[in-house]
Each structure stands twice: as C-alpha cells, then as structure tokens.
C-alpha cells in the first residue's frame, strides 16, 4: 500500500525542514558538533522544504505538468492593487501589534532587535520574505490546501493547513539564542486563526 500524496508531502516537508532547524536549535544549546558554523548551511532546507516536497510529490504522483503548475503560480502577479497594499501593510501592522503587545507585557523595546540592529533586521526580513516565504506558499497553499479541500470545506482545510504549518515550525521554538517570545505568540495565533 502506498502512502497518499498528502502524507508523502508532509513527511518530506517536515523531514527536510527539521533536518535544517534541529542542528540550529541544538547549536543554540551548545550541543556539539553543531556549534561549528558549517551547520548553518542546513538552514536553507527549511526555506525550500515545502516547495521541494510539493514538487517531488506532485511530479511522482501527477506528472511533470502538475509539478510545473505549482511553481508557475509564483509568477502570476495580476491582482487588484489592494492586495499589494495588504502585502506591504500587513507585515507592518503585525510588527506594530507585536511592539504594542510587548509594551503591554512589559517586555523590553529591543526584544526583536537592539536599536542599532533594526535596519539589518528589516533588510533580513525583506530578503527572507522574498526568498523563503514564496517557497512555503508553493507547498502549503499550492499543494496541501487543495488536497485538504477535496475532503473538507475551505475553513476546515485552512485550519488544518495552518495547524500543521505551525507545527512544522516547532524546532524553531527550541532555539535559545534567538528571542522568540513575540514570534511564539504570533505562530500560536497562526495555528488558532490561520489566514490563507
């Protein structure tokens, strides 16, 4: 009996991503041999794991045309101008909410980045958003969501994808070197109320 394409996708996406994140989490705890900087190369795996898993599984299960269609969606930019505003304004709004919650909870203002590193953090976030996030979308929304929607309505499918997407980030929460309080909050929020 062969595993369903959806199960194979999740096993591959989780396996590849966690292979990249676990050494980083262990490194942050001082566990050898993961303290050597060479292990940071594995951090590319979480960025591409959902897309790679979706591409491999789609190609093996449905053929080359279906796999190519997943990636072609990345080049479809014909949307209403309001969505461009949402793409830029949404993250800024979330950052503002994060700062507000941090202030309300009494967390330091430099929780996400010290004052002198904020420009670097913004640039890194922009690069991450442009290079890593689209590859997640190919897997989660391009491959997994339509499969779940064959079994459940759109809301239930979205909640399932959001919950598994949040669980996929689990190794990140074990890294002690990075300050994750606010990120943990918003990942938890994503699990409870996924926006797809």
C-alpha positions in Angstrom: 0.0 0.0 0.0 1.5 3.4 -1.0 1.1 6.5 1.1 -1.2 9.2 -0.1 0.5 12.2 -1.9 -0.6 14.4 1.0 1.1 12.2 3.6 4.3 12.0 1.5 4.3 15.7 1.1 4.1 16.3 4.9 6.7 13.7 5.7 9.1 15.2 3.2 8.4 18.8 4.1 8.7 18.2 7.8 11.8 15.9 7.4 13.8 18.3 5.2 12.9 21.4 7.3 13.6 19.8 10.6 16.9 18.5 9.3 17.8 22.1 8.8 16.3 23.5 12.0 17.3 20.9 14.6 21.1 21.4 14.3 20.5 25.2 14.7 18.3 24.5 17.8 21.0 22.2 19.2 23.7 24.7 18.4 21.9 27.3 20.4 22.0 25.0 23.3 25.8 24.4 22.9 25.4 20.8 21.9 28.3 19.6 19.8 29.1 19.0 17.0 26.5 21.5 15.9 28.4 24.5 17.2 30.5 24.7 14.0 29.3 27.4 11.6 29.2 24.9 8.8 25.9 23.5 10.1 24.2 26.8 9.2 24.2 25.8 5.6 21.4 23.4 6.5 19.2 26.4 7.3 18.4 26.6 3.5 16.4 23.4 3.9 13.5 24.9 5.9 13.2 27.7 3.3 12.8 25.4 0.4 11.3 22.2 2.1 7.6 22.8 1.4 8.2 23.7 -2.3 10.7 20.9 -2.8 8.4 18.4 -1.1 5.4 19.6 -3.2 7.4 19.5 -6.4 8.8 16.0 -5.8 5.4 14.5 -4.7 3.5 16.3 -7.5 5.9 15.1 -10.1 5.9 11.5 -8.9 2.1 11.4 -8.2 0.7 13.5 -11.0 3.4 14.2 -13.6 5.7 17.0 -14.7 2.9 19.3 -15.9 1.2 19.4 -12.4 4.6 20.0 -10.7 5.4 22.8 -13.1 1.9 24.4 -12.5 2.7 24.7 -8.8 5.7 26.9 -9.5 4.1 28.8 -12.3 1.7 30.3 -9.8 4.6 32.2 -8.3 4.8 34.3 -11.5 1.1 35.3 -11.5 1.1 38.9 -10.3 -2.2 40.1 -11.7 -4.1 41.0 -8.6 -6.0 44.1 -7.5 -3.9 46.9 -6.1 -5.4 46.4 -2.7 -3.6 43.1 -2.4 -0.2 44.8 -3.0 -1.1 47.2 -0.2 -2.1 44.2 2.1 1.2 42.5 1.2 3.2 45.5 2.4 0.9 46.9 5.1 0.1 43.5 6.7 3.6 42.8 8.0 4.0 46.4 9.1 0.7 46.1 11.0 1.8 42.8 12.6 5.1 44.4 13.6 3.2 47.3 15.2 0.9 44.9 17.0 4.0 43.0 18.2 5.5 46.2 19.6 2.2 47.1 21.3 1.8 43.7 22.9 5.5 43.8 24.0 4.9 47.1 25.7 1.7 45.9 27.3 3.5 42.8 28.7 6.5 44.9 29.9 9.0 43.3 27.5 12.0 45.4 26.6 11.7 47.6 23.4 14.7 45.8 21.9 13.2 42.3 22.1 13.3 41.7 18.4 16.4 43.6 17.7 18.7 46.0 19.6 18.2 49.6 18.5 21.4 49.7 16.4 20.5 46.5 14.5 16.9 47.3 13.5 17.8 48.3 9.9 19.7 45.0 9.5 16.7 43.1 10.9 14.3 44.9 8.4 16.6 44.1 5.5 16.9 40.4 6.6 13.1 40.2 7.0 12.6 41.6 3.5 15.1 39.2 2.0 13.5 36.3 3.9 10.1 37.4 2.7 11.1 37.5 -0.9 13.3 34.4 -0.9 11.9 32.0 1.7 8.2 32.7 2.1 7.2 32.1 -1.6 8.6 28.6 -1.3 6.5 27.9 1.7 3.4 29.1 -0.2 4.0 26.6 -3.0 3.9 23.7 -0.6 1.3 24.8 2.0 -1.2 26.7 -0.2 -0.4 25.3 -3.7 -0.2 21.7 -2.8 -1.5 20.8 0.7 -4.6 23.2 0.8 -6.2 21.9 -2.4 -5.7 18.3 -1.2 -7.4 19.1 2.1 -10.2 20.9 0.3 -11.0 17.7 -1.5 -12.0 16.2 1.9 -13.2 19.3 3.9 -14.7 22.7 3.4 -12.4 25.7 2.9 -12.5 26.8 6.6 -11.7 23.3 7.9 -9.0 22.8 5.3 -7.4 26.1 6.2 -7.4 25.4 9.9 -5.8 22.0 9.2 -3.1 23.5 7.0 -2.5 26.4 9.4 -2.2 24.0 12.4 0.3 21.7 10.6 2.1 24.7 9.2 2.5 26.0 12.8 3.7 22.5 14.0 6.2 22.5 11.1 7.9 25.5 12.9 8.2 23.5 16.2 12.1 23.2 16.1 12.4 27.0 16.0 10.9 27.2 19.4 13.8 25.2 21.0 16.5 27.7 19.9 17.6 29.7 23.0 19.9 32.1 21.2 17.1 33.8 19.4 14.5 35.8 21.3 11.2 34.2 20.2 8.6 35.5 22.7 6.6 37.5 20.2 7.2 35.1 17.4 5.9 32.3 19.5 2.8 34.3 20.2 2.2 35.0 16.5 2.9 31.4 15.5 0.4 30.3 18.1 -2.1 32.9 16.7 -1.4 31.4 13.2 -2.4 27.9 14.4 -5.6 29.2 16.0 -6.6 31.7 13.3 -4.7 30.9 10.0 -5.0 33.5 7.3 -4.8 31.8 3.9 
